[in-house]
Amino acid sequence: MLARRPFQPVRLTLSSGQSFEIRHPEVAMLTRTSILVGTDLAEDGVPAEFKIISLLHVTSIEPMTSQAA
């Protein structure tokens, strides 16, 4: 997903109903049990913070359409 070239933006939806948009592969990092997602991106693309999300709570990963991206 994150290594795909060209990268296609995706939306992660969690068991809580919360969702995160990953528009650039540089703002997410996958581990064996978690995904770290950068949030509150500044104009320069640098995230203000990261959320650490257990993969057990990811209920869907959907490609974002070009209109939503």
PDB file of N, H, CA, C and O in Angstrom:
ATOM      1  N   MET A   1       0.827  -1.192   0.000  1.00  0.00           N
ATOM      2  CA  MET A   1       0.000   0.000   0.000  1.00  0.00           C
ATOM      3  C   MET A   1       0.874   1.260   0.000  1.00  0.00           C
ATOM      4  O   MET A   1       0.719   2.115  -0.872  1.00  0.00           O
ATOM      5  N   LEU A   2       1.779   1.383   0.955  1.00  0.00           N
ATOM      6  H   LEU A   2       1.906   0.688   1.664  1.00  0.00           H
ATOM      7  CA  LEU A   2       2.604   2.587   1.039  1.00  0.00           C
ATOM      8  C   LEU A   2       3.752   2.576   0.038  1.00  0.00           C
ATOM      9  O   LEU A   2       4.261   3.632  -0.335  1.00  0.00           O
ATOM     10  N   ALA A   3       4.164   1.382  -0.399  1.00  0.00           N
ATOM     11  H   ALA A   3       3.751   0.523  -0.096  1.00  0.00           H
ATOM     12  CA  ALA A   3       5.285   1.274  -1.330  1.00  0.00           C
ATOM     13  C   ALA A   3       4.843   1.320  -2.789  1.00  0.00           C
ATOM     14  O   ALA A   3       5.686   1.363  -3.685  1.00  0.00           O
ATOM     15  N   ARG A   4       3.556   1.311  -3.037  1.00  0.00           N
ATOM     16  H   ARG A   4       2.871   1.276  -2.309  1.00  0.00           H
ATOM     17  CA  ARG A   4       3.044   1.311  -4.414  1.00  0.00           C
ATOM     18  C   ARG A   4       3.474   2.588  -5.135  1.00  0.00           C
ATOM     19  O   ARG A   4       3.380   3.686  -4.587  1.00  0.00           O
ATOM     20  N   ARG A   5       3.948   2.427  -6.377  1.00  0.00           N
ATOM     21  H   ARG A   5       4.024   1.535  -6.823  1.00  0.00           H
ATOM     22  CA  ARG A   5       4.321   3.572  -7.203  1.00  0.00           C
ATOM     23  C   ARG A   5       3.586   3.477  -8.516  1.00  0.00           C
ATOM     24  O   ARG A   5       3.654   2.417  -9.138  1.00  0.00           O
ATOM     25  N   PRO A   6       2.902   4.473  -8.987  1.00  0.00           N
ATOM     26  CA  PRO A   6       2.711   5.720  -8.244  1.00  0.00           C
ATOM     27  C   PRO A   6       1.805   5.489  -7.040  1.00  0.00           C
ATOM     28  O   PRO A   6       0.915   4.640  -7.059  1.00  0.00           O
ATOM     29  N   PHE A   7       2.057   6.263  -6.002  1.00  0.00           N
ATOM     30  H   PHE A   7       2.780   6.953  -5.986  1.00  0.00           H
ATOM     31  CA  PHE A   7       1.280   6.140  -4.773  1.00  0.00           C
ATOM     32  C   PHE A   7      -0.152   6.585  -5.011  1.00  0.00           C
ATOM     33  O   PHE A   7      -0.397   7.590  -5.678  1.00  0.00           O
ATOM     34  N   GLN A   8      -1.092   5.833  -4.464  1.00  0.00           N
ATOM     35  H   GLN A   8      -0.892   5.016  -3.922  1.00  0.00           H
ATOM     36  CA  GLN A   8      -2.502   6.216  -4.532  1.00  0.00           C
ATOM     37  C   GLN A   8      -2.970   6.544  -3.116  1.00  0.00           C
ATOM     38  O   GLN A   8      -2.898   5.683  -2.239  1.00  0.00           O
ATOM     39  N   PRO A   9      -3.448   7.767  -2.868  1.00  0.00           N
ATOM     40  CA  PRO A   9      -3.927   8.134  -1.539  1.00  0.00           C
ATOM     41  C   PRO A   9      -5.016   7.177  -1.055  1.00  0.00           C
ATOM     42  O   PRO A   9      -5.843   6.706  -1.835  1.00  0.00           O
ATOM     43  N   VAL A  10      -4.994   6.901   0.259  1.00  0.00           N
ATOM     44  H   VAL A  10      -4.322   7.284   0.892  1.00  0.00           H
ATOM     45  CA  VAL A  10      -5.966   5.983   0.853  1.00  0.00           C
ATOM     46  C   VAL A  10      -6.579   6.592   2.103  1.00  0.00           C
ATOM     47  O   VAL A  10      -6.034   7.522   2.698  1.00  0.00           O
ATOM     48  N   ARG A  11      -7.720   6.046   2.484  1.00  0.00           N
ATOM     49  H   ARG A  11      -8.162   5.291   2.001  1.00  0.00           H
ATOM     50  CA  ARG A  11      -8.400   6.438   3.720  1.00  0.00           C
ATOM     51  C   ARG A  11      -8.462   5.215   4.624  1.00  0.00           C
ATOM     52  O   ARG A  11      -8.985   4.172   4.231  1.00  0.00           O
ATOM     53  N   LEU A  12      -7.925   5.345   5.842  1.00  0.00           N
ATOM     54  H   LEU A  12      -7.501   6.192   6.160  1.00  0.00           H
ATOM     55  CA  LEU A  12      -8.022   4.295   6.850  1.00  0.00           C
ATOM     56  C   LEU A  12      -9.236   4.580   7.712  1.00  0.00           C
ATOM     57  O   LEU A  12      -9.412   5.703   8.185  1.00  0.00           O
ATOM     58  N   THR A  13     -10.072   3.582   7.921  1.00  0.00           N
ATOM     59  H   THR A  13      -9.929   2.670   7.537  1.00  0.00           H
ATOM     60  CA  THR A  13     -11.197   3.728   8.835  1.00  0.00           C
ATOM     61  C   THR A  13     -10.962   2.778  10.002  1.00  0.00           C
ATOM     62  O   THR A  13     -10.579   1.623   9.811  1.00  0.00           O
ATOM     63  N   LEU A  14     -11.196   3.280  11.213  1.00  0.00           N
ATOM     64  H   LEU A  14     -11.507   4.217  11.367  1.00  0.00           H
ATOM     65  CA  LEU A  14     -10.938   2.513  12.425  1.00  0.00           C
ATOM     66  C   LEU A  14     -12.230   1.984  13.030  1.00  0.00           C
ATOM     67  O   LEU A  14     -13.323   2.411  12.659  1.00  0.00           O
ATOM     68  N   SER A  15     -12.092   1.057  13.958  1.00  0.00           N
ATOM     69  H   SER A  15     -11.204   0.710  14.259  1.00  0.00           H
ATOM     70  CA  SER A  15     -13.257   0.470  14.615  1.00  0.00           C
ATOM     71  C   SER A  15     -14.059   1.516  15.387  1.00  0.00           C
ATOM     72  O   SER A  15     -15.244   1.305  15.645  1.00  0.00           O
ATOM     73  N   SER A  16     -13.449   2.625  15.756  1.00  0.00           N
ATOM     74  H   SER A  16     -12.486   2.797  15.546  1.00  0.00           H
ATOM     75  CA  SER A  16     -14.145   3.707  16.464  1.00  0.00           C
ATOM     76  C   SER A  16     -14.978   4.570  15.523  1.00  0.00           C
ATOM     77  O   SER A  16     -15.780   5.390  15.970  1.00  0.00           O
ATOM     78  N   GLY A  17     -14.783   4.381  14.207  1.00  0.00           N
ATOM     79  H   GLY A  17     -14.132   3.715  13.844  1.00  0.00           H
ATOM     80  CA  GLY A  17     -15.450   5.224  13.217  1.00  0.00           C
ATOM     81  C   GLY A  17     -14.571   6.369  12.741  1.00  0.00           C
ATOM     82  O   GLY A  17     -14.873   7.005  11.732  1.00  0.00           O
ATOM     83  N   GLN A  18     -13.491   6.634  13.455  1.00  0.00           N
ATOM     84  H   GLN A  18     -13.245   6.117  14.275  1.00  0.00           H
ATOM     85  CA  GLN A  18     -12.558   7.691  13.063  1.00  0.00           C
ATOM     86  C   GLN A  18     -11.841   7.274  11.781  1.00  0.00           C
ATOM     87  O   GLN A  18     -11.604   6.087  11.559  1.00  0.00           O
ATOM     88  N   SER A  19     -11.497   8.242  10.944  1.00  0.00           N
ATOM     89  H   SER A  19     -11.690   9.207  11.125  1.00  0.00           H
ATOM     90  CA  SER A  19     -10.768   7.911   9.720  1.00  0.00           C
ATOM     91  C   SER A  19      -9.594   8.866   9.542  1.00  0.00           C
ATOM     92  O   SER A  19      -9.596   9.988  10.048  1.00  0.00           O
ATOM     93  N   PHE A  20      -8.596   8.387   8.811  1.00  0.00           N
ATOM     94  H   PHE A  20      -8.595   7.476   8.401  1.00  0.00           H
ATOM     95  CA  PHE A  20      -7.399   9.160   8.516  1.00  0.00           C
ATOM     96  C   PHE A  20      -7.129   9.069   7.030  1.00  0.00           C
ATOM     97  O   PHE A  20      -7.193   7.986   6.448  1.00  0.00           O
ATOM     98  N   GLU A  21      -6.827  10.197   6.413  1.00  0.00           N
ATOM     99  H   GLU A  21      -6.774  11.076   6.885  1.00  0.00           H
ATOM    100  CA  GLU A  21      -6.466  10.223   5.001  1.00  0.00           C
ATOM    101  C   GLU A  21      -4.947  10.245   4.891  1.00  0.00           C
ATOM    102  O   GLU A  21      -4.275  11.084   5.491  1.00  0.00           O
ATOM    103  N   ILE A  22      -4.428   9.309   4.116  1.00  0.00           N
ATOM    104  H   ILE A  22      -4.974   8.627   3.629  1.00  0.00           H
ATOM    105  CA  ILE A  22      -2.990   9.263   3.852  1.00  0.00           C
ATOM    106  C   ILE A  22      -2.811   9.705   2.410  1.00  0.00           C
ATOM    107  O   ILE A  22      -3.042   8.936   1.476  1.00  0.00           O
ATOM    108  N   ARG A  23      -2.394  10.960   2.241  1.00  0.00           N
ATOM    109  H   ARG A  23      -2.205  11.584   2.999  1.00  0.00           H
ATOM    110  CA  ARG A  23      -2.263  11.543   0.906  1.00  0.00           C
ATOM    111  C   ARG A  23      -0.856  11.411   0.339  1.00  0.00           C
ATOM    112  O   ARG A  23      -0.656  11.533  -0.870  1.00  0.00           O
ATOM    113  N   HIS A  24       0.126  11.159   1.215  1.00  0.00           N
ATOM    114  H   HIS A  24      -0.037  11.059   2.197  1.00  0.00           H
ATOM    115  CA  HIS A  24       1.519  11.024   0.797  1.00  0.00           C
ATOM    116  C   HIS A  24       2.136   9.873   1.588  1.00  0.00           C
ATOM    117  O   HIS A  24       1.902   9.778   2.793  1.00  0.00           O
ATOM    118  N   PRO A  25       2.908   9.004   0.960  1.00  0.00           N
ATOM    119  CA  PRO A  25       3.476   7.857   1.679  1.00  0.00           C
ATOM    120  C   PRO A  25       4.461   8.260   2.772  1.00  0.00           C
ATOM    121  O   PRO A  25       4.716   7.481   3.691  1.00  0.00           O
ATOM    122  N   GLU A  26       5.017   9.464   2.682  1.00  0.00           N
ATOM    123  H   GLU A  26       4.811  10.097   1.936  1.00  0.00           H
ATOM    124  CA  GLU A  26       5.993   9.914   3.670  1.00  0.00           C
ATOM    125  C   GLU A  26       5.377  10.197   5.034  1.00  0.00           C
ATOM    126  O   GLU A  26       6.108  10.315   6.017  1.00  0.00           O
ATOM    127  N   VAL A  27       4.054  10.308   5.122  1.00  0.00           N
ATOM    128  H   VAL A  27       3.460  10.212   4.323  1.00  0.00           H
ATOM    129  CA  VAL A  27       3.424  10.640   6.404  1.00  0.00           C
ATOM    130  C   VAL A  27       2.860   9.412   7.104  1.00  0.00           C
ATOM    131  O   VAL A  27       2.083   9.540   8.050  1.00  0.00           O
ATOM    132  N   ALA A  28       3.245   8.220   6.646  1.00  0.00           N
ATOM    133  H   ALA A  28       3.877   8.116   5.877  1.00  0.00           H
ATOM    134  CA  ALA A  28       2.792   6.993   7.300  1.00  0.00           C
ATOM    135  C   ALA A  28       3.932   5.988   7.329  1.00  0.00           C
ATOM    136  O   ALA A  28       4.755   5.928   6.416  1.00  0.00           O
ATOM    137  N   MET A  29       3.962   5.200   8.398  1.00  0.00           N
ATOM    138  H   MET A  29       3.293   5.249   9.140  1.00  0.00           H
ATOM    139  CA  MET A  29       4.958   4.147   8.509  1.00  0.00           C
ATOM    140  C   MET A  29       4.289   2.911   9.087  1.00  0.00           C
ATOM    141  O   MET A  29       3.613   2.978  10.114  1.00  0.00           O
ATOM    142  N   LEU A  30       4.481   1.794   8.423  1.00  0.00           N
ATOM    143  H   LEU A  30       5.030   1.740   7.589  1.00  0.00           H
ATOM    144  CA  LEU A  30       3.867   0.541   8.826  1.00  0.00           C
ATOM    145  C   LEU A  30       4.863  -0.302   9.606  1.00  0.00           C
ATOM    146  O   LEU A  30       6.010  -0.459   9.189  1.00  0.00           O
ATOM    147  N   THR A  31       4.422  -0.850  10.749  1.00  0.00           N
ATOM    148  H   THR A  31       3.490  -0.722  11.087  1.00  0.00           H
ATOM    149  CA  THR A  31       5.221  -1.816  11.501  1.00  0.00           C
ATOM    150  C   THR A  31       4.457  -3.140  11.484  1.00  0.00           C
ATOM    151  O   THR A  31       3.426  -3.254  10.822  1.00  0.00           O
ATOM    152  N   ARG A  32       4.950  -4.121  12.196  1.00  0.00           N
ATOM    153  H   ARG A  32       5.788  -4.029  12.735  1.00  0.00           H
ATOM    154  CA  ARG A  32       4.258  -5.423  12.223  1.00  0.00           C
ATOM    155  C   ARG A  32       2.884  -5.343  12.874  1.00  0.00           C
ATOM    156  O   ARG A  32       1.981  -6.094  12.504  1.00  0.00           O
ATOM    157  N   THR A  33       2.715  -4.450  13.829  1.00  0.00           N
ATOM    158  H   THR A  33       3.448  -3.840  14.130  1.00  0.00           H
ATOM    159  CA  THR A  33       1.461  -4.408  14.587  1.00  0.00           C
ATOM    160  C   THR A  33       0.738  -3.073  14.537  1.00  0.00           C
ATOM    161  O   THR A  33      -0.400  -2.974  14.998  1.00  0.00           O
ATOM    162  N   SER A  34       1.373  -2.045  13.989  1.00  0.00           N
ATOM    163  H   SER A  34       2.297  -2.125  13.615  1.00  0.00           H
ATOM    164  CA  SER A  34       0.803  -0.698  14.026  1.00  0.00           C
ATOM    165  C   SER A  34       1.068   0.047  12.729  1.00  0.00           C
ATOM    166  O   SER A  34       1.903  -0.346  11.913  1.00  0.00           O
ATOM    167  N   ILE A  35       0.335   1.126  12.571  1.00  0.00           N
ATOM    168  H   ILE A  35      -0.343   1.445  13.234  1.00  0.00           H
ATOM    169  CA  ILE A  35       0.650   2.087  11.519  1.00  0.00           C
ATOM    170  C   ILE A  35       0.736   3.455  12.189  1.00  0.00           C
ATOM    171  O   ILE A  35      -0.148   3.832  12.958  1.00  0.00           O
ATOM    172  N   LEU A  36       1.790   4.189  11.898  1.00  0.00           N
ATOM    173  H   LEU A  36       2.508   3.883  11.274  1.00  0.00           H
ATOM    174  CA  LEU A  36       1.961   5.543  12.405  1.00  0.00           C
ATOM    175  C   LEU A  36       1.508   6.483  11.303  1.00  0.00           C
ATOM    176  O   LEU A  36       1.966   6.385  10.165  1.00  0.00           O
ATOM    177  N   VAL A  37       0.604   7.396  11.645  1.00  0.00           N
ATOM    178  H   VAL A  37       0.232   7.476  12.570  1.00  0.00           H
ATOM    179  CA  VAL A  37       0.037   8.305  10.650  1.00  0.00           C
ATOM    180  C   VAL A  37       0.270   9.740  11.101  1.00  0.00           C
ATOM    181  O   VAL A  37      -0.116  10.122  12.206  1.00  0.00           O
ATOM    182  N   GLY A  38       0.900  10.527  10.248  1.00  0.00           N
ATOM    183  H   GLY A  38       1.214  10.217   9.351  1.00  0.00           H
ATOM    184  CA  GLY A  38       1.111  11.941  10.535  1.00  0.00           C
ATOM    185  C   GLY A  38      -0.195  12.707  10.415  1.00  0.00           C
ATOM    186  O   GLY A  38      -0.978  12.474   9.493  1.00  0.00           O
ATOM    187  N   THR A  39      -0.428  13.626  11.352  1.00  0.00           N
ATOM    188  H   THR A  39       0.207  13.815  12.100  1.00  0.00           H
ATOM    189  CA  THR A  39      -1.657  14.419  11.341  1.00  0.00           C
ATOM    190  C   THR A  39      -1.324  15.900  11.386  1.00  0.00           C
ATOM    191  O   THR A  39      -0.203  16.289  11.712  1.00  0.00           O
ATOM    192  N   ASP A  40      -2.299  16.710  11.057  1.00  0.00           N
ATOM    193  H   ASP A  40      -3.210  16.394  10.792  1.00  0.00           H
ATOM    194  CA  ASP A  40      -2.165  18.171  11.081  1.00  0.00           C
ATOM    195  C   ASP A  40      -0.950  18.625  10.270  1.00  0.00           C
ATOM    196  O   ASP A  40      -0.044  19.278  10.788  1.00  0.00           O
ATOM    197  N   LEU A  41      -0.957  18.262   8.984  1.00  0.00           N
ATOM    198  H   LEU A  41      -1.693  17.731   8.564  1.00  0.00           H
ATOM    199  CA  LEU A  41       0.166  18.617   8.118  1.00  0.00           C
ATOM    200  C   LEU A  41       0.236  20.117   7.893  1.00  0.00           C
ATOM    201  O   LEU A  41      -0.774  20.764   7.617  1.00  0.00           O
ATOM    202  N   ALA A  42       1.436  20.660   8.013  1.00  0.00           N
ATOM    203  H   ALA A  42       2.257  20.135   8.238  1.00  0.00           H
ATOM    204  CA  ALA A  42       1.665  22.074   7.717  1.00  0.00           C
ATOM    205  C   ALA A  42       1.776  22.237   6.200  1.00  0.00           C
ATOM    206  O   ALA A  42       1.757  21.252   5.462  1.00  0.00           O
ATOM    207  N   GLU A  43       1.890  23.473   5.747  1.00  0.00           N
ATOM    208  H   GLU A  43       1.905  24.273   6.347  1.00  0.00           H
ATOM    209  CA  GLU A  43       2.015  23.740   4.309  1.00  0.00           C
ATOM    210  C   GLU A  43       3.234  23.061   3.700  1.00  0.00           C
ATOM    211  O   GLU A  43       3.229  22.710   2.520  1.00  0.00           O
ATOM    212  N   ASP A  44       4.281  22.875   4.506  1.00  0.00           N
ATOM    213  H   ASP A  44       4.285  23.160   5.464  1.00  0.00           H
ATOM    214  CA  ASP A  44       5.493  22.217   3.999  1.00  0.00           C
ATOM    215  C   ASP A  44       5.382  20.696   4.010  1.00  0.00           C
ATOM    216  O   ASP A  44       6.328  20.005   3.633  1.00  0.00           O
ATOM    217  N   GLY A  45       4.229  20.166   4.443  1.00  0.00           N
ATOM    218  H   GLY A  45       3.461  20.728   4.750  1.00  0.00           H
ATOM    219  CA  GLY A  45       4.003  18.727   4.440  1.00  0.00           C
ATOM    220  C   GLY A  45       4.498  17.999   5.676  1.00  0.00           C
ATOM    221  O   GLY A  45       4.399  16.775   5.757  1.00  0.00           O
ATOM    222  N   VAL A  46       5.032  18.744   6.645  1.00  0.00           N
ATOM    223  H   VAL A  46       5.112  19.739   6.579  1.00  0.00           H
ATOM    224  CA  VAL A  46       5.540  18.132   7.868  1.00  0.00           C
ATOM    225  C   VAL A  46       4.396  18.001   8.875  1.00  0.00           C
ATOM    226  O   VAL A  46       3.718  18.985   9.170  1.00  0.00           O
ATOM    227  N   PRO A  47       4.175  16.784   9.409  1.00  0.00           N
ATOM    228  CA  PRO A  47       3.085  16.602  10.367  1.00  0.00           C
ATOM    229  C   PRO A  47       3.402  17.234  11.719  1.00  0.00           C
ATOM    230  O   PRO A  47       4.553  17.259  12.158  1.00  0.00           O
ATOM    231  N   ALA A  48       2.359  17.743  12.369  1.00  0.00           N
ATOM    232  H   ALA A  48       1.425  17.724  12.013  1.00  0.00           H
ATOM    233  CA  ALA A  48       2.518  18.311  13.703  1.00  0.00           C
ATOM    234  C   ALA A  48       2.696  17.204  14.738  1.00  0.00           C
ATOM    235  O   ALA A  48       3.391  17.385  15.739  1.00  0.00           O
ATOM    236  N   GLU A  49       2.063  16.053  14.489  1.00  0.00           N
ATOM    237  H   GLU A  49       1.499  15.906  13.677  1.00  0.00           H
ATOM    238  CA  GLU A  49       2.183  14.915  15.400  1.00  0.00           C
ATOM    239  C   GLU A  49       1.870  13.632  14.639  1.00  0.00           C
ATOM    240  O   GLU A  49       1.425  13.664  13.492  1.00  0.00           O
ATOM    241  N   PHE A  50       2.111  12.512  15.297  1.00  0.00           N
ATOM    242  H   PHE A  50       2.473  12.486  16.229  1.00  0.00           H
ATOM    243  CA  PHE A  50       1.799  11.207  14.728  1.00  0.00           C
ATOM    244  C   PHE A  50       0.825  10.477  15.627  1.00  0.00           C
ATOM    245  O   PHE A  50       0.902  10.580  16.851  1.00  0.00           O
ATOM    246  N   LYS A  51      -0.082   9.750  15.030  1.00  0.00           N
ATOM    247  H   LYS A  51      -0.145   9.667  14.036  1.00  0.00           H
ATOM    248  CA  LYS A  51      -0.979   8.854  15.754  1.00  0.00           C
ATOM    249  C   LYS A  51      -0.449   7.443  15.546  1.00  0.00           C
ATOM    250  O   LYS A  51      -0.120   7.062  14.423  1.00  0.00           O
ATOM    251  N   ILE A  52      -0.366   6.673  16.612  1.00  0.00           N
ATOM    252  H   ILE A  52      -0.633   6.983  17.524  1.00  0.00           H
ATOM    253  CA  ILE A  52       0.035   5.273  16.517  1.00  0.00           C
ATOM    254  C   ILE A  52      -1.237   4.448  16.610  1.00  0.00           C
ATOM    255  O   ILE A  52      -1.931   4.472  17.627  1.00  0.00           O
ATOM    256  N   ILE A  53      -1.543   3.713  15.537  1.00  0.00           N
ATOM    257  H   ILE A  53      -0.980   3.693  14.711  1.00  0.00           H
ATOM    258  CA  ILE A  53      -2.810   2.995  15.425  1.00  0.00           C
ATOM    259  C   ILE A  53      -2.532   1.501  15.340  1.00  0.00           C
ATOM    260  O   ILE A  53      -1.783   1.054  14.472  1.00  0.00           O
ATOM    261  N   SER A  54      -3.130   0.734  16.235  1.00  0.00           N
ATOM    262  H   SER A  54      -3.739   1.098  16.940  1.00  0.00           H
ATOM    263  CA  SER A  54      -3.008  -0.716  16.178  1.00  0.00           C
ATOM    264  C   SER A  54      -3.714  -1.226  14.930  1.00  0.00           C
ATOM    265  O   SER A  54      -4.828  -0.798  14.628  1.00  0.00           O
ATOM    266  N   LEU A  55      -3.075  -2.134  14.207  1.00  0.00           N
ATOM    267  H   LEU A  55      -2.170  -2.481  14.453  1.00  0.00           H
ATOM    268  CA  LEU A  55      -3.690  -2.689  13.004  1.00  0.00           C
ATOM    269  C   LEU A  55      -4.973  -3.446  13.329  1.00  0.00           C
ATOM    270  O   LEU A  55      -5.819  -3.626  12.453  1.00  0.00           O
ATOM    271  N   LEU A  56      -5.132  -3.890  14.574  1.00  0.00           N
ATOM    272  H   LEU A  56      -4.445  -3.744  15.286  1.00  0.00           H
ATOM    273  CA  LEU A  56      -6.359  -4.574  14.986  1.00  0.00           C
ATOM    274  C   LEU A  56      -7.573  -3.659  14.882  1.00  0.00           C
ATOM    275  O   LEU A  56      -8.699  -4.141  14.755  1.00  0.00           O
ATOM    276  N   HIS A  57      -7.361  -2.347  14.933  1.00  0.00           N
ATOM    277  H   HIS A  57      -6.447  -1.956  15.036  1.00  0.00           H
ATOM    278  CA  HIS A  57      -8.467  -1.385  14.895  1.00  0.00           C
ATOM    279  C   HIS A  57      -8.761  -0.844  13.501  1.00  0.00           C
ATOM    280  O   HIS A  57      -9.713  -0.084  13.325  1.00  0.00           O
ATOM    281  N   VAL A  58      -7.959  -1.221  12.510  1.00  0.00           N
ATOM    282  H   VAL A  58      -7.185  -1.838  12.653  1.00  0.00           H
ATOM    283  CA  VAL A  58      -8.207  -0.774  11.136  1.00  0.00           C
ATOM    284  C   VAL A  58      -9.280  -1.678  10.535  1.00  0.00           C
ATOM    285  O   VAL A  58      -9.064  -2.876  10.358  1.00  0.00           O
ATOM    286  N   THR A  59     -10.438  -1.094  10.221  1.00  0.00           N
ATOM    287  H   THR A  59     -10.613  -0.120  10.365  1.00  0.00           H
ATOM    288  CA  THR A  59     -11.544  -1.884   9.668  1.00  0.00           C
ATOM    289  C   THR A  59     -11.605  -1.819   8.154  1.00  0.00           C
ATOM    290  O   THR A  59     -12.132  -2.732   7.520  1.00  0.00           O
ATOM    291  N   SER A  60     -11.069  -0.746   7.557  1.00  0.00           N
ATOM    292  H   SER A  60     -10.640  -0.004   8.073  1.00  0.00           H
ATOM    293  CA  SER A  60     -11.032  -0.684   6.094  1.00  0.00           C
ATOM    294  C   SER A  60      -9.932   0.260   5.630  1.00  0.00           C
ATOM    295  O   SER A  60      -9.557   1.214   6.311  1.00  0.00           O
ATOM    296  N   ILE A  61      -9.435  -0.052   4.435  1.00  0.00           N
ATOM    297  H   ILE A  61      -9.740  -0.827   3.882  1.00  0.00           H
ATOM    298  CA  ILE A  61      -8.469   0.796   3.739  1.00  0.00           C
ATOM    299  C   ILE A  61      -9.033   0.977   2.343  1.00  0.00           C
ATOM    300  O   ILE A  61      -9.119   0.025   1.567  1.00  0.00           O
ATOM    301  N   GLU A  62      -9.418   2.212   2.027  1.00  0.00           N
ATOM    302  H   GLU A  62      -9.348   2.985   2.657  1.00  0.00           H
ATOM    303  CA  GLU A  62     -10.067   2.477   0.745  1.00  0.00           C
ATOM    304  C   GLU A  62      -9.251   3.475  -0.064  1.00  0.00           C
ATOM    305  O   GLU A  62      -8.772   4.470   0.480  1.00  0.00           O
ATOM    306  N   PRO A  63      -9.089   3.218  -1.355  1.00  0.00           N
ATOM    307  CA  PRO A  63      -8.431   4.219  -2.195  1.00  0.00           C
ATOM    308  C   PRO A  63      -9.294   5.473  -2.271  1.00  0.00           C
ATOM    309  O   PRO A  63     -10.520   5.395  -2.348  1.00  0.00           O
ATOM    310  N   MET A  64      -8.638   6.621  -2.247  1.00  0.00           N
ATOM    311  H   MET A  64      -7.642   6.683  -2.184  1.00  0.00           H
ATOM    312  CA  MET A  64      -9.360   7.882  -2.373  1.00  0.00           C
ATOM    313  C   MET A  64      -9.467   8.213  -3.854  1.00  0.00           C
ATOM    314  O   MET A  64      -8.509   8.034  -4.605  1.00  0.00           O
ATOM    315  N   THR A  65     -10.606   8.685  -4.266  1.00  0.00           N
ATOM    316  H   THR A  65     -11.385   8.830  -3.656  1.00  0.00           H
ATOM    317  CA  THR A  65     -10.777   9.067  -5.663  1.00  0.00           C
ATOM    318  C   THR A  65      -9.972  10.324  -5.942  1.00  0.00           C
ATOM    319  O   THR A  65      -9.631  11.063  -5.019  1.00  0.00           O
ATOM    320  N   SER A  66      -9.672  10.565  -7.187  1.00  0.00           N
ATOM    321  H   SER A  66      -9.949   9.964  -7.937  1.00  0.00           H
ATOM    322  CA  SER A  66      -8.890  11.745  -7.548  1.00  0.00           C
ATOM    323  C   SER A  66      -9.619  13.028  -7.174  1.00  0.00           C
ATOM    324  O   SER A  66      -8.977  14.054  -6.950  1.00  0.00           O
ATOM    325  N   GLN A  67     -10.953  12.992  -7.101  1.00  0.00           N
ATOM    326  H   GLN A  67     -11.474  12.158  -7.282  1.00  0.00           H
ATOM    327  CA  GLN A  67     -11.724  14.170  -6.700  1.00  0.00           C
ATOM    328  C   GLN A  67     -11.535  14.460  -5.222  1.00  0.00           C
ATOM    329  O   GLN A  67     -11.502  15.625  -4.823  1.00  0.00           O
ATOM    330  N   ALA A  68     -11.406  13.393  -4.376  1.00  0.00           N
ATOM    331  H   ALA A  68     -11.433  12.447  -4.699  1.00  0.00           H
ATOM    332  CA  ALA A  68     -11.245  13.573  -2.938  1.00  0.00           C
ATOM    333  C   ALA A  68      -9.799  13.822  -2.563  1.00  0.00           C
ATOM    334  O   ALA A  68      -9.532  14.386  -1.503  1.00  0.00           O
ATOM    335  N   ALA A  69      -8.860  13.419  -3.400  1.00  0.00           N
ATOM    336  H   ALA A  69      -9.077  12.960  -4.262  1.00  0.00           H
ATOM    337  CA  ALA A  69      -7.430  13.560  -3.106  1.00  0.00           C
ATOM    338  C   ALA A  69      -6.960  14.917  -3.449  1.00  0.00           C
ATOM    339  O   ALA A  69      -5.781  15.225  -3.271  1.00  0.00           O
TER     340      ALA A  69
END
